[in-house]
């Protein structure tokens, strides 16, 4: 939770409702950032008066349970101070990465700390069957970890293909049967009883990389997701850029050969028809993992295949750089496991085409980028709920506050 600059110092101005919300929010931020921390130190950090801090702690500690006491601090001559810690398990979050072959679920606390994971093969039946599978796995994770599913606060779901974030709808996922105009958010919310945020997998990966990966201090970057499909998550000025029709980053349809401008590549598009997982398997009679293993062993033919893939990808990156001028381009997904075998030739191709080279590298989160982005989207949703509560005249009781209803 981040305060606006005008409210960052001292007691909040304005009406009592706004004051209460801002002061509670400031206190929670300080505890999340600096805890375990004493009441006296909270007053110093937040610049709130000691009586205000005491009243807020009474609200958040005893009335609601958003923090707890963790022991005694060091005494400076008087009584040792009681230390306070944010209660991350006041509620739980779920991140979901829906892949064409694998469905992954992470259970996290309110601060995004992952408590448990589960991975299963994606139901080949497609359609709503995958939604049912997703929700069943979530319930299983709660059961096996003995956490209360009634305390589920928010869910983030990364889905392949074009996604209308506002409507929570998958417009089209080429690599998942029956995922056309699928109201994914509504379907999952109806089954799990918690608010759900849906975005495409490349955007989720970009969020994950910015939150915990190599783009943590980068405001302008592009995440290239290279798996069954090919897509990009575009971050401009620290914010995801999705485009007017939710089409930003759908680079699978980028045509790199004007001689084929009239060719019909179907739903895959030109680029995916050359560097997507299915295209590689069809043309090479081997999957990307097998080719990468052979290339690392020095197989000349496998190295040549990766070099050719690098030409397509490097040219695509150069086009992206010419339009967006990102500081960083991050590769993720199965093909990125080639590491420098792929990245070095990509860099050479890009350098030959554009004058200003961005940094180009592999995701530091590996295959977790999409999943961590989904967790982070749930963190944001949960914070929105908490901020709304912070402005309430009185907090809901613990029982009501943990029902998972919206």
C-alpha positions in Angstrom: 0.0 0.0 0.0 1.4 3.3 -1.0 0.3 6.7 0.2 -0.1 9.8 -2.0 2.8 12.3 -1.5 0.6 14.9 0.1 -0.3 12.5 2.8 3.1 11.0 3.4 4.0 13.0 6.4 2.3 13.8 9.7 -1.3 13.3 10.7 -3.7 13.2 7.7 -5.7 16.3 7.0 -9.4 16.3 6.0 -12.5 14.7 7.4 -12.4 12.1 10.1 -13.2 9.3 7.8 -10.3 10.1 5.5 -8.0 10.7 8.4 -8.8 7.3 9.9 -8.2 5.6 6.6 -4.9 7.3 5.9 -3.6 6.8 9.4 -4.5 3.2 9.5 -2.9 2.7 6.1 0.2 4.5 7.1 0.5 2.3 10.2 0.1 -0.9 8.3 2.7 0.2 5.7 5.2 0.9 8.5 4.6 -2.5 10.1 4.8 -4.4 6.8 8.1 -2.5 6.0 9.8 -2.4 9.4 8.2 -5.0 11.6 8.7 -6.3 14.2 8.4 -2.8 15.6 7.4 -1.1 18.8 4.5 1.4 19.3 7.1 4.1 20.1 9.0 3.4 16.9 5.8 3.3 14.9 5.1 6.8 16.1 8.5 8.0 15.0 8.3 6.3 11.6 4.8 7.3 10.8 5.0 10.8 12.5 1.8 10.1 14.2 1.2 11.0 17.8 1.7 8.2 20.4 -2.0 8.4 21.4 -3.0 8.0 17.7 -0.7 5.1 17.3 -2.1 3.4 20.4 -5.7 3.8 19.2 -4.8 2.5 15.8 -3.0 -0.5 17.2 -6.0 -1.3 19.4 -8.1 -1.4 16.2 -5.7 -3.4 14.1 -4.5 -5.7 16.8 -7.4 -6.6 19.1 -10.4 -5.6 17.0 -9.4 -7.1 13.6 -6.2 -9.2 13.9 -4.2 -7.5 11.1 -1.2 -7.5 13.4 0.1 -9.5 16.4 2.5 -9.2 19.2 5.8 -11.1 18.8 7.7 -10.5 22.0 9.7 -7.8 23.7 12.2 -5.4 22.2 15.4 -4.0 23.8 14.9 -1.7 26.8 16.5 1.8 26.8 16.2 2.0 30.6 12.5 1.5 31.2 10.1 -1.4 30.5 11.0 -3.4 27.3 8.7 -2.4 24.5 6.2 -4.9 23.0 7.0 -5.6 19.3 4.3 -5.8 16.6 4.3 -7.7 13.4 1.9 -7.6 10.4 -0.3 -10.7 10.3 0.3 -12.0 6.7 -2.0 -15.0 7.4 -4.9 -12.7 8.2 -6.0 -13.8 4.7 -4.7 -15.8 1.8 -4.0 -15.2 -1.9 -3.9 -17.6 -4.8 -1.9 -17.2 -8.0 -2.7 -19.5 -11.0 -0.7 -20.0 -14.2 -2.8 -21.8 -16.8 -0.6 -23.3 -19.5 -1.5 -25.4 -22.5 0.2 -28.4 -20.9 0.5 -27.6 -17.2 -1.7 -25.8 -14.6 0.2 -24.4 -11.6 -1.3 -22.9 -8.4 0.5 -21.0 -5.6 -1.0 -20.3 -2.2 0.4 -17.1 -0.6 -0.2 -14.9 2.4 -1.3 -11.3 2.1 2.3 -10.1 1.5 2.8 -12.5 -1.3 5.0 -15.0 0.5 4.3 -18.4 -1.2 3.2 -21.0 1.3 2.5 -23.9 -1.0 2.5 -24.9 -4.7 0.7 -27.5 -6.8 1.3 -28.5 -10.4 -0.9 -30.8 -12.5 -1.3 -31.5 -16.3 -3.9 -29.2 -17.8 -7.2 -31.0 -18.5 -7.2 -31.8 -22.3 -10.9 -31.4 -22.4 -10.5 -27.7 -22.3 -13.3 -25.1 -21.8 -15.0 -25.0 -18.5 -13.3 -28.3 -17.5 -10.1 -26.4 -17.0 -11.9 -23.9 -14.8 -13.3 -26.7 -12.7 -9.8 -28.3 -12.5 -8.3 -25.0 -11.5 -10.7 -24.5 -8.6 -10.4 -28.1 -7.5 -6.6 -27.7 -7.2 -7.1 -24.5 -5.2 -9.3 -26.3 -2.8 -6.9 -29.2 -2.6 -4.0 -26.8 -1.7 -6.1 -25.3 1.1 -6.9 -28.7 2.4 -3.4 -30.2 2.3 -1.9 -27.1 4.1 -4.8 -27.0 6.6 -5.5 -23.4 5.8 -9.0 -22.0 6.0 -10.5 -21.4 2.4 -12.9 -19.0 3.9 -9.9 -16.6 4.3 -9.2 -16.5 0.6 -9.0 -12.8 -0.2 -8.1 -12.6 -3.9 -7.1 -14.8 -6.9 -4.9 -13.9 -9.8 -5.1 -16.0 -13.0 -2.7 -15.8 -15.9 -4.2 -17.2 -19.1 -2.7 -17.7 -22.6 -4.0 -15.6 -25.4 -5.9 -12.3 -25.6 -7.6 -11.2 -22.5 -10.0 -8.4 -21.7 -8.8 -7.4 -18.2 -11.8 -5.1 -17.4 -14.3 -7.8 -18.2 -12.2 -10.6 -16.9 -12.8 -12.5 -20.2 -10.4 -14.6 -22.3 -11.1 -13.4 -25.8 -9.2 -16.2 -27.5 -6.6 -18.7 -26.3 -5.3 -20.5 -29.4 -3.6 -23.3 -27.4 -6.5 -24.1 -25.1 -9.6 -25.9 -26.6 -12.8 -24.0 -26.0 -11.2 -20.9 -24.6 -13.0 -18.4 -26.8 -14.9 -15.5 -25.3 -14.6 -17.3 -21.9 -15.9 -15.3 -18.9 -13.0 -16.7 -16.8 -13.2 -14.2 -13.9 -16.9 -14.8 -13.4 -16.6 -18.5 -13.5 -13.8 -18.6 -11.0 -15.4 -16.1 -8.7 -18.6 -18.1 -8.6 -16.7 -21.2 -7.6 -14.2 -19.8 -5.1 -16.2 -16.8 -3.7 -13.3 -14.3 -3.8 -12.4 -11.5 -6.2 -10.4 -12.6 -9.3 -8.1 -10.7 -11.6 -7.4 -12.2 -15.0 -4.7 -11.2 -17.4 -2.7 -12.9 -20.2 0.3 -15.0 -19.3 2.9 -12.6 -20.8 1.5 -9.7 -18.9 1.5 -11.7 -15.7 5.1 -12.7 -16.4 6.0 -9.0 -16.8 4.4 -8.2 -13.5 6.3 -11.1 -11.8 9.6 -9.9 -13.3 9.0 -6.3 -12.1 8.0 -7.5 -8.6 10.6 -10.1 -7.8 12.8 -10.5 -10.9 15.4 -8.8 -13.0 13.2 -5.8 -13.9 12.6 -4.7 -10.3 14.2 -1.3 -10.9 13.3 -1.0 -14.6 10.3 1.2 -15.7 10.4 0.4 -19.4 10.9 -3.2 -20.4 9.4 -6.1 -22.5 8.9 -9.7 -21.4 9.0 -12.2 -24.2 7.1 -15.4 -23.3 8.3 -18.2 -25.5 6.3 -21.4 -25.0 3.4 -23.1 -26.8 2.6 -19.6 -28.0 4.6 -16.4 -28.4 3.7 -13.2 -26.6 5.0 -10.1 -25.0 4.2 -8.3 -21.8 4.9 -4.6 -22.3 5.7 -2.2 -19.4 5.9 1.5 -20.1 6.5 4.0 -17.4 6.2 1.3 -14.8 2.7 0.2 -16.0 1.5 -2.6 -18.2 0.5 -1.4 -21.7 -2.4 -3.5 -23.0 -3.5 -1.4 -25.9 -7.0 -0.2 -27.0 -8.2 -3.6 -28.1 -6.1 -5.6 -25.5 -3.9 -6.6 -28.4 -0.6 -5.0 -27.3 2.1 -7.7 -27.0 0.5 -10.2 -29.4 3.7 -10.5 -31.4 2.9 -14.0 -32.6 1.3 -12.2 -35.6 4.3 -10.0 -36.3 5.3 -10.7 -40.0 9.0 -10.6 -40.6 8.9 -11.5 -44.3 7.2 -9.1 -46.7 7.2 -11.8 -49.4 4.7 -13.6 -47.3 2.4 -10.7 -46.4 -0.5 -12.4 -48.1 0.1 -15.8 -46.5 -2.4 -17.1 -44.1 -0.8 -18.3 -40.9 -4.1 -18.8 -39.1 -4.5 -18.2 -35.4 -0.8 -18.8 -34.8 0.5 -15.9 -36.9 3.9 -15.6 -38.7 6.2 -15.5 -35.7 4.6 -18.2 -33.7 4.6 -20.4 -36.9 8.3 -20.2 -36.8 9.4 -20.1 -33.1 6.4 -21.5 -31.2 6.7 -24.9 -29.5 4.5 -26.7 -32.0 6.3 -25.1 -34.9 9.6 -26.3 -33.6 8.4 -29.8 -33.0 6.8 -30.0 -36.4 9.8 -28.7 -38.3 12.6 -30.4 -36.3 10.8 -33.6 -35.2 12.0 -32.8 -31.7 10.9 -30.5 -28.9 12.8 -27.4 -27.7 14.1 -29.2 -24.6 15.7 -31.9 -26.8 17.2 -29.4 -29.2 18.7 -27.4 -26.3 20.2 -30.4 -24.7 21.8 -31.5 -28.0 23.1 -27.9 -28.6 24.7 -27.8 -25.2 26.4 -31.1 -26.0 27.9 -29.5 -29.1 25.6 -30.9 -31.7 26.2 -28.7 -34.8 22.7 -29.2 -36.2 21.0 -28.3 -32.9 23.1 -25.2 -32.6 22.2 -24.2 -36.2 18.5 -24.6 -35.3 18.8 -22.3 -32.3 20.8 -19.8 -34.4 17.9 -19.7 -36.9 15.4 -19.2 -34.1 17.6 -16.3 -32.9 17.3 -14.6 -36.3 13.5 -14.6 -36.0 13.5 -13.5 -32.4 16.3 -11.0 -32.8 14.4 -9.4 -35.7 11.2 -9.3 -33.7 13.1 -7.7 -30.8 14.6 -5.1 -33.1 11.2 -4.1 -34.3 10.0 -3.8 -30.7 13.0 -1.7 -29.8 12.4 0.6 -32.8 8.9 1.3 -31.5 9.2 1.2 -27.7 12.9 1.8 -26.9 12.8 -0.4 -23.8 15.7 -0.4 -21.3 15.4 -4.2 -21.0 14.1 -7.2 -22.9 13.6 -10.4 -20.8 13.1 -13.8 -22.3 11.1 -16.4 -20.5 9.4 -19.7 -21.3 10.7 -23.1 -22.5 12.9 -21.8 -25.3 14.6 -19.4 -22.9 16.2 -22.4 -21.2 18.8 -22.3 -24.0 20.3 -19.4 -22.1 23.3 -17.8 -23.8 23.0 -20.2 -26.7 19.9 -18.2 -27.7 20.6 -14.8 -26.2 24.0 -14.2 -27.7 22.9 -14.6 -31.3 19.8 -12.6 -30.5 21.9 -9.8 -29.3 24.0 -9.9 -32.5 20.9 -9.7 -34.7 19.5 -6.8 -32.7 22.8 -4.9 -32.8 22.9 -5.2 -36.6 19.4 -3.6 -37.0 19.0 -0.9 -34.3 21.5 1.7 -33.1 20.5 1.7 -29.4 20.7 -1.7 -27.8 18.6 -2.6 -24.7 19.8 -5.0 -22.1 18.7 -8.5 -23.2 18.6 -11.4 -20.8 16.8 -14.4 -19.4 14.2 -14.2 -16.7 15.7 -14.5 -13.2 12.5 -16.1 -12.1 12.6 -18.9 -14.7 9.4 -20.7 -15.1 7.9 -18.9 -12.1 7.5 -15.5 -13.7 3.9 -16.0 -14.7 3.0 -17.6 -11.4 4.6 -14.8 -9.4 2.9 -12.2 -11.5 -0.5 -13.9 -10.8 0.3 -13.8 -7.1 1.3 -10.2 -7.3 -2.0 -9.3 -9.1 -3.8 -11.0 -6.1 -1.7 -8.9 -3.7 -2.9 -5.8 -5.5 -6.5 -6.9 -5.3 -6.2 -7.7 -1.6 -4.6 -4.3 -0.9 -7.6 -2.6 -2.6 -9.9 -4.5 -0.3 -7.9 -3.7 2.8 -7.7 0.0 1.8 -11.5 0.1 1.5 -11.7 -1.4 5.0 -9.3 1.1 6.3 -11.7 3.9 5.6 -14.7 2.2 7.3 -16.1 3.8 10.4 -15.4 0.5 12.1 -13.6 -2.7 10.9 -15.7 -5.7 10.2 -15.4 -8.4 12.9 -12.8 -11.1 12.4 -15.5 -13.6 11.5 -17.0 -11.3 8.8 -13.6 -10.1 7.6 -12.6 -13.6 6.8 -15.5 -14.9 4.8 -13.9 -14.3 1.4 -17.0 -12.6 0.1 -16.8 -9.4 -1.9 
